Amino acid sequence: MSTMKVVPHRLNARGLHAFRALLSIRIMHHVIRKNSKPGDAAETWRQELLRDGFVAKTFKAAPLDQPLLPDGIRAALEALFRRSFADRLLGPWHEFKAEERSPRDWRDIQGGKDKQLYLHVDTYMPTYKIWIFRDTRLENGPFNFVRGSHLASEAKLRWLFERTKHLTHVEAFPRHSSIRYYPPGPYTEATQGYEGSLRVIGFDPDDTAASHALLRRMGFETPTAMLPSASGENLVVIADTSGFHFRGRSKPGQRRLQILPPVAKLPRLPPDDPPMKYGGQRANGGLNCAWRKNVFHCASHGAECTLP
């Protein structure tokens, strides 16, 4: 077992990839429950995260001379990740504008679409990311998540099997997509190319009704847009990105303000983890991805790698 998103193997034809997901989800959820402290500041958040796959909490924007995060939200984040979330460590606000076209990448194709607009999973194993959004509305292109799609449900395991059963050797992998944009239309590997972060075949960011109908046929809920409960307020979001998610389309000229806390670089809080006897494999992730080691008993040794 490894943190490699998809492993070419003849046993994929019999469900190896789906089994990897099933095993990793059960291990991770067991470890989280085992290591949690009943009654701590993150108890409710932890339950929501394991049940729904995401936590989204609205908070009022603070004046510049006051802390960004309210005490309750900071305490919950620190209890959940055992890292310091002091304002000075979180980083600045980033202005994000979704690019809809890239003539350099699509010389003769007009309207190439950002990859992140397409419904996908980052990887097969539980992976947690954090965002802090400022006054995000539908026109800003909010983060969307399909509730419950992080679980090892029959629908999710069936989808993982169908998407990987043909990947039995390296030569079986379709052409890789190496650029940030897709040509318009519903996703297919033949048109847009293969991604290790598996996309949902048939999902079209330009056809909401058809894409929602596709999800219902697959046995999933329609996506939930992560928006604050009131205009002018901020939002902290934690999501298990092994579940289905995508970036909502923004209206022309609209920008989204966000902070991506550098979770892997934030100082640990005491009591620190015991020294690791074995290193295992570090899982790759973005700036706002919670650092952790491989949850499996690695092939090179017989001990389980530790988690943060």
C-alpha positions, 0 to 999 in steps of 0.5 A: 500500500502507498499514498500513490493516488492510483496504482497500476495493477491487474487486481484493479480489475477485481476491485483493488483500488476500491479496497484501498479506499475502504481500508484507508477510510476505516483505519483513518476514522478509527485512529481519529476516534481513538485519539480524540478527547471526549468533550474537547473543543473540536468534538462537534466538528469532529463528528460532523467531519466524519459524518458529512465530510466537511465542516463549515462555520460562519464567523463575523469579520473582525476589525483590523486591530482584533484577532481574525479568528474568534476564540471558539473557532481557533480552539476547535481548529487547534484541538482538531489538528494539534497545531497553533492557529495564531493569526500571525501564522495563518498567512495573508488574504489571497485574491483568487480570480478563476481563469476561464480561458488560456489562449496560450494553452488552448490556441484554437479552442475558445473557452477552455475551463479551469480543471477545478470546476469539474467534480473530482476527488483528490485521492482515495484516502482521507485527506483534510484541507482548510480554507478561510473565506471572506464574504464569499457569495455564489458569484465568487465561485464558492467551494462545493462538496457532496455530503457523505461522498467521503464515506466507504458507501456502496455507491462510492466503492462502486464508482471507484471500481468502475473508474479504475478497473481498466487500469491494470498496467501502465500502458492502460492509463489514458493520455494524461492532462498536463495543463490547467484547463479542459476544453468545454463540455462534460468530462471524458478521459478521451477529451480532457485526459486522465487525472490521478485526482479522478474526475467524475465522467459526464460532469459538466460545470456548464450544465448544472441540471444534468450534473445533479441528475448524474449524481442522483443516479450514482446514489449521491446528494447534490453538491453543497456550496460553502457559503456564510450564513449572512452577507459580509461574514467570513467562513472557515471550511474543513473538508475531506477531499477524498470526497467529491468536490469542485470549485463553483463557477465565478461570474466574470470579473468576480474574485474570491478572497481566501486564506490557505493556512499552511497547516504542515508548517504550523507549530505543533501544540503539546503534548507532541507526538512520540518519536516515530520509529519508522518514517513511512511515506509522506502524503503530498498535498497543497499548502492548506492540506493537513500533514500526515504519514501513510496510514497503512502498514508500509510494505518496507516494515511491520509498524503502522506509521503515526498520524498527526 
